[in-house]
Amino acid sequence: MGNGKLRKRIAVIGSGFSGLSAAAYSAQSGNEVHVFERHDQPGGRARQFRTPEGYIFDMGPSWYWMPDIIESFFRDFDCNVSDFYELVSLDPQFEMVFSEEKVSVPEKNEAIRELFEKIEPGSAKKYDKFMQSAKFKYEVGMKDFVTKPCHNWLEFASPKIAAGALKLDLLSNFRKYVSGYFSDSKLRSLMEFPVIFLGASPQNIPALYSLMNYGGYVLGTKYPLGGFYQLVLAMKEVAEKQGVTFHFNHDVQKLNTENGKITSIRVDGKDHEFDVVIASSDYHHTETLIPESLRNYDNAYWKSKTFAPSCLIYYLGIKGKIQHLKHHTLFFENNLDDHIDSIYRDKRWPDQPLFYSCCPSKTDSGVAPENCENLFLLLPLASGINDEESVREKYLKEMLKRIESHTGENDLISRIEYKKSYCVSDFVSDYNAYEGNAYGLANILSQTAVLKPKIRNKKIRNLFYTGQLTVPGPGVPPSIISGKIVATEVSKLKIK
């Protein structure tokens, strides 16, 4: 990135993955960097907490996919993931529960081919073809396409991107693309499910995102011993080695501006001067800290956007073991489109929900007391809806009932030793998340690349934005990339 520019004093708001990344790269360029975090620990949505009973819960991300993208961050600082934590490959990677049967996706790619062939004769070769195309999209998409600052479309006029434009399948929808390869409904669900992380129906996601199937299935599903929070701690350590200073329990309340420039930031009632501000905080919220006339976008803009879902999360400590439950399990007994309609069309709680369970104690004995289970349940929801505790409890009982049906266990609710719910209003109070969204903007075509909110304020020359509401989009690897993109842009800024 170079450090030939004048040393800048930079404030980073928020210590989620994009903030940690932006801080580390900015300090590596020779700048003085301070990170201001309103909570008492780093990580943002990826925080972790411990209970008196001995449970350790990751609050957010639990799917460790695209390990090469994460590894590349550490290589940029002359170190490796293995210097900080141990990665375990999950086998099976996950299990998907359907109404009449269940399918476990094995660790090895050859075993996945055999699984597909068993379910639908002739599909192993189609799987190979699908993943060959997905690999191309991954290598171009995650190495070239998503690394652009997206100021304008000319950035994508490189020979490599231009030559492969048609192969990227930007104009095809993901559902139609998958159905061109597989006929069996279970195989289609297996291939469609990863794009749910992108926050929209497979019918509205570009086929480009088959790259996620490659980044997950072929590269494998990993787990960092100690929990996903180990990645947060490792990135913080990298940033500190570059000279970054962290300020926890410090809430940024205002960005003071003068003549099209931020002069200082107000933190807990005191003003501190900085040359540049990088906001890893919620984009919409950050803009409420400056005058309306200086904002990139008004409220009408945000209301017009398609947001990824919010979710209902339960953190449960269960006494005794839960037999026949995998580390990752997707409960897809009900219709995916009905659930999606409840999120995007009807904005209501689903009648027949799908949900996801993560039981890391199956892999990591350190996250739960002996002979107990650490259980994380997540149900995708529309943002901005009512989430009172009685409604949350209703859905908890349904999820536990379906886990019991799947595993053969009885009366799990009586075995709950620790319980904490987290939902729409909590995302608002903890992260100032717009309408309580959990995953940022949906990656639909009209919100891709240059069409996303800009990483730079158009009227304030030293204010930049990073994270899941700007380029390249939601997810842990994209957020890490987002931080690098914005740090590169800041390095080009000349201080006046």
Protein Blocks (a to p, Z undefined) as FASTA:
>chain_A
ZZabccdddddehjafklmmmmmmmmmnopacddddfbfbehijmpccddfkopacdfkb
fbdghkllmmmmmmmnopafklmbccdddddfbdcddfkbccdddfblklmmmmmmmmmg
hklmmmmmmmmmmmmmmmmmmmmmmmpgolamklmmcfklmmmmmmnommbcfklmmmmm
pmblklmmmmmmmmmmnopafklgcfklmmmmmmmmmnopaddehijklmmmmmmmmmmm
nopacdehiacfbdcdeehiafbdceehiacddfbdcdfbdfklmmmmpcfklpfbdfkl
mmmpccdddddddddddehjdehiafbdcdfkbcfklmmmmmmmnopadfbdcdddddfk
lmmmklpcehiacddddddddehiacbfklmmmmmmmmmmmmmmmnopahkllmpmbdcd
ddfklmmmmnopghhianlpadbfklghjlpccfbdfklmkbccedjklcfbecjklmmm
mmmmmmmmmmmpccZZ
